[in-house]
Amino acid sequence: MTKFSTVTKSAMVALCVLIAVGAEAKDWKEVNIGVEGAFPPFNMSGSDGTLSGYDIDVANEVCKRANLTCHIIAQDWDSQIPSLNAGKFDAVLTMGPNESRRKVIDFTVPYAVTANALLVSKSGSLGSLPHGGEAVNVNDGSAKPIIDELHKALDGKIVGAPLSTSQQQFMEQTFGDVIQVRTYKSSEQTDLDLASGRIDAEFNNIVYLNSVVSKPGNEDLAIVGPLFTGGVMATDVCFGVRKGDSDLQAILSKAIGEAVADGTLKKLSMKWFKIDVSPKPKA
């Protein structure tokens, strides 16, 4: 009888624990997703407010595979993480993991992998910047001579970058002793100042910059210098989620993995970028 009572009590305790855990776990059916809406071709807003772009197609595909009803909401980039942690959003798009961001939010597996580069006026003093198109991982020791060379070339220049981005961080940390970093609320505002000559260069995502130089009227703009990855730069593109929402993180990551494996993300990448920036399927 005593043994039976002990087992019964243990079972009841275990059941209570399971009920408590179950009560804390969220049954994800609807998800609010934040996006900038001003970073083409990743994401953009039409004149009627309709959102489109690679991020939007990816989010819709992921939500469909995960059986989630998703509401995608445009909001300024620099308020994305605060809004996520405040509960306005359950996830945010176009979010690259780096050391500082990992302290405050978590990330899914990437749905794109890109690099960063400089955009300049062809007729300006940086039009012939060295190491054009060369892949440079700043975590590699071989990058130091290239960065030292660029220090000299960029000395005294004004470089624009979107506010609260890893591009801003990289420019400040790597070249902040010789350049002035000017920040902007959106990448499109940075483009305007470059075109008007108020800055000497723009440092941004290579996919975004490719879309800029392809626009009519931008024939004098050129992507120059190396294609940078590594360091503080967040060149993996992921969904950001709140710390503690590991169940949603797993749901989204699983759907992304499926879309990578069957080639869907590659098709979406070719549709929007004309190049494949989708993650490579696991062997």
N, C-alpha and C positions, 0 to 999 in steps of 0.2 A: 504494500500500500504506500509505504514511504517512497519507494522507488518510482511508482506510478505518479505520485503527487509531484515529485521532483521533475520528472520528465514533462508532466503537464504544465508546471510552472515555467519551465524553460521554453516550452513551445509557445506559451502565451506571451512570454517576453519577446521571443523572436518574432511572433506575429505582430506585436505592438511596434517593434522596430521597423518591420516591413511596411506597416501602415503609415508610420511617420515619414519614412523615406518616400513612399508613394505620394503622400500628401504634399511633400516639398517639390517633387519633380513636376515640371510643367508639361502638359499635354499640348505640344505645339501644333496648332492648326492654322492660326493666322500670325503673320509676321510683318512688322513695319520695318522697311529697309530705307536707310538714308543714302542719298547720292548728291553730288555737287550739282550736276546738271549743266555744267559750263566747262567741260573738259573733253571736247570732241577729238577723235571719234569714240573715245571711251563712253562719254555720256554728254548729252546736250538737251536743251529745252527748245521746242518750237515756239512760234509766235503765239500759239494757243495754249502753251504750257505743257504740251505733250512731250514726254521724255523718250529719247531714242539713243542708240549707240550700242557698242559691244557690251558694256556693263549691263545694260537693260535687257538685252537678249539673253545674256548669261543668267541673270537673276530670274528671268521668267522660265528659262529652261530648268534651272536648278529647283525652283519652286514646284514646277510641274512634276519633276521626278520624285520630289520629296513629299508630294501630296500636301503642299502648303498653299494657303491663300495669302499672297504677298501684296502689300501696298507699298509702292516705291514713291518716296517723298523727296523732293529737291530742297536742299538747304545749303547755305554757305559752307565751304570746305572747313574753315577753321573752327566751326561749331559742331562738326560731325561727332568727334569722340565725346565731348561734353554731353551732347544730346543722347548718345548711346548710353552712357553711364547714368544719365538722369532718367532713363526709361522711355524717352520719346521714340527711340528706335530700338529694335531688337538686333539689328545687324546694320553695318555700313559697307558700302561698296568702294572699290578702287583703293583699298587700304593695304599699304605695304608694311610688313613687319620689320622693325628695327629695335634696337635695345631699349630706347626710351618708350616706344609704344607698347612693347611687351610688358612693361611694368604696370600698365593701366588697363589694357584689354588683351583678349586672346584672338587668334586667327585661325581661319580654315586653311586647308591646303590651297596652294595658289591656283587661280584660273587663268593667269597669264604670267609670262616671264619676259621682262624687257630690260632696257638700259637707259642711261641718261646722257645727254650731249648738250653742246652749246649751239645756239642759233645766233647768227650775226648778219650784218649787212655785207654783201660781197664787196662793196666799194669802201668799206670801213677798214680800220687798221688791223682788225682781226680776221679779215677775209681769207688769209693764207695760214691760219693757225696749223701747226704741225700735228702729225699723227692722226690725220683725218680717217675716220671709219675704223680705227684700230681698237680692238677689244682690250680694255684695261681693267683688270680686277685690282682694286686698291688694296686688297688683302695680300696680294702677291708682292714680294720684295722687288720684283722687276719693275713695278710701277713707279718707284721713287724717282729714278732719273727723268721719267716722262713728266711727273708732277713738278719736279724742280725746273724743268724747261718751260712748263706752262706758267709757273710763278713769274718768270721773267717776262713772258709774252703778255700776261694779264696785269702786270704792275700798273696801278693808277687807273684801272678801268672800273666802270660801274656795271655790275651784272645783276640782272633781274631774276627773281624766282618767286613762285607762288608762296604765300604766307603759310606757315605751319606745315611745311613739307620737308621730306628728307633731302630734297634738292637744295632748299635753303640751308639746312644744317650742314650739308657737305661743303657747300661754297664757303660758309662762314668758318668751318673747322679747318678746311684745307687751304683756302686762299684768302681768308679774312684779314691777314696781315698786310696784303698788298692790294686788295680790291675793296670797293664799297658794294655791299649787297643791299639791293633795294627790293623790298617785298611788296606783293600785290595780293588783293583779295581773290583774284582769279587768274588763270593762265591767259585768258583773252585780254585782260588789262595789261599784262606783261607784253604781249604781242604789240599792242598799240604804242606803248612807250618805245619799244625797239624800232618799230617802223617810223616813228617820229624823230628818232635820234636822241631821245632823252636817256637812253641807256646804251651801252656798247655791246651787250650780249644778253641772251636769255638762256638760263640753264633749266632744262626740263626733260620730260620723258621723250625718248626717241620716236615713239609711235605718234605722240601728239605733235611733235615738231615736223614729222613727215607730212601730217595733214595740213600744217600751216604753210609749208613751202609749196604745196600743191595748189593752193588757192590762187585764183586770178588776182593780179595786183601785187603778189609777193615775189615776183621774179628776181628782185634784188636780194632776197634772203637766202641764206645757205647754212646747212648744218656743217660744223667744222670741229676739228679736234677729235679726241678719242671717244669711244663709247664706254662710259664708266659703269661699273658695277661694284658691289662690295661695300665695306665700311658701314657708315650710317645710312647709306642709301637703301631705300626700300623698293627694290626692283622686282620682287615677287608681288603680284597683285592678288589680293585675297579679300574675303569678307572679314570684317572685324566684328567680334561679338564680345559681350560683357564677360568679365571673369566670373566663373561660376555657372555660366550657361554652356557647360560642356556637352550637354545633350543636344542642343541646337547646333553647336560647333560640329559634332559628329554627324548629324543629319545632313548639314550643308556639305561637309567634306565628302561624304559618301556619294551624294548626287554629283558633285564636281568630278570625282574620280570616275564615275560611270560615263559622264559626258566627255571626259578625256579619252577613255578607253575605246569608245565607239566612234571617235572622230568628230563628234558634234562641235566641240570647242575649236577644233582646227578649221572647220567650215565657217564658223562664226568669225574667227580671226581673219580668214581670207576675205570674207564679205566686207568687213569694216576696215581692215588695215592693208589688204593686198599682200600681206606677209603672215607667216605662221608664228604667232607668239604664244601659242597654247603650250602648256606643260607637256613634256614627253611622257607617254604611257609607261608604266612600270613594266619591266621585262617579266 
